Amino acid sequence: MKCTFFRYRALVATACMLAAMPALAGDIAALPERWLEWHNNYAVYPQGLSDCDASKSLAAEWDQNLLRLANAIARSGGVVPQGTYGEIAGGIGNSLQDGQPCRGRPVMGFLSIGYWPERDVAAAVGARPKLKRDHGHHFVLTIRLNTFAGLGADRVPEFLRDKDKWTGIGTVEQTASLQGLPVINNSAIVITPPGHAPAFVAMPLDRALKLWLPAQAQALRDQEDLVKQYPADRRDDIRKRVVEPNQALLARGQALQRQGDAVLKGLAFLKLDRESGGFEILAQPGPDASALMMPNPNYFDPKLPRSAVQLMVIDISGLQLDQPAARNGDGFDSTFLTREFLERVDWKSIAKTELR
């Protein structure tokens, strides 16, 4: 089976898998007209159940909550354009969530939404229309549920991943807005219930330093080893240009660590130091310095059922919300149609009625 979805590779596999699934039991009539049959991956993807330590009954609760959310989003998005069918599918599990824990906490999952041209859809007697084939040019809008995403780990150096473990740390830049909601890093819109605590909070300086200082010390040792590989007559010059600026960088960080709690419990900022070529952790904002953010450890309400949907993160990568919408000139432009749909949905109303 081949899929030509315009998304990053991890989501392609999920989208292809969902496209091949049979319909599951549920209120299929809940979705409005010109939407294909509802799918949820929990019946054919046991790894998702294992990821979240979810029983089949819990997965069924999750399925009904996803279907209700899917129905609300589909209806809020308005009438599906003529010559087009909408598809919305659900999933459970955290295998695509950068290793975030799912066991013993709210169930994680996603909704994937997109449009298909009418030529790829066939009528089905007594049932929803079905796809004639399971591949094609099809942009997938992914909404991650009960999982922290959007800050973009690729925007910060590897040392902030804590020895390759997922930390959720990232820098934040508002690149656009949608219905008054900030678009983060041109890649995500984070949606929380009205009045809820934020999904992301500022990272304390002391935590950032605990990750940064060992990494910087190791980088310095690596540079010293590298200098030894040069001819003896060049080592002093290389050490002065490469090692000494990084020694100064490390010394500034160590001086920060010796500050009192008033400073260490404050905010952490990240900046690229041009002299050393390395990243520096700062206690104050400044030119080219970005605040470090992390998932709010107190975000989820432990009193709610694990199947409750408490957080939505819309992955808008590829939709370029920082630029005016434009068709690509093709007869069927699923990316353009998906962006129109995204902009029609009343996301604040969805958050008010569907999130807990």
Secondary structure, DSSP 8 states (H G I E B T S, - for coil): ---B-SS-HHHHHHHHHHHT----SS-GGGS-TTB---EEGGGT-HHHHHHTT--HHHHHHHHHHHHHHHHHHHHHT-S--TTEEEEEEEEE-STTTTT---TTS---EEEEEEEEEGGGEEEETTEEEEES-S-SB---EEEEESS---S-GGGS-GGGGTTT-----EE--EEEEETTEEEETTTEEEE--TT---SEEE-BHHHHHHHHHHHHHHHHHHHHHHHTTS-HHHHHHHIIIIIHHHHHHHHHHHHHHTS-HHHHTSB-EEEE-TTTSSEEEESS--TT-EEEEEE-TT-S-TTS-TT----EEEE-TTS-TTS-----SSS--HHHHHHHHHHHS-HHHHHHHH--
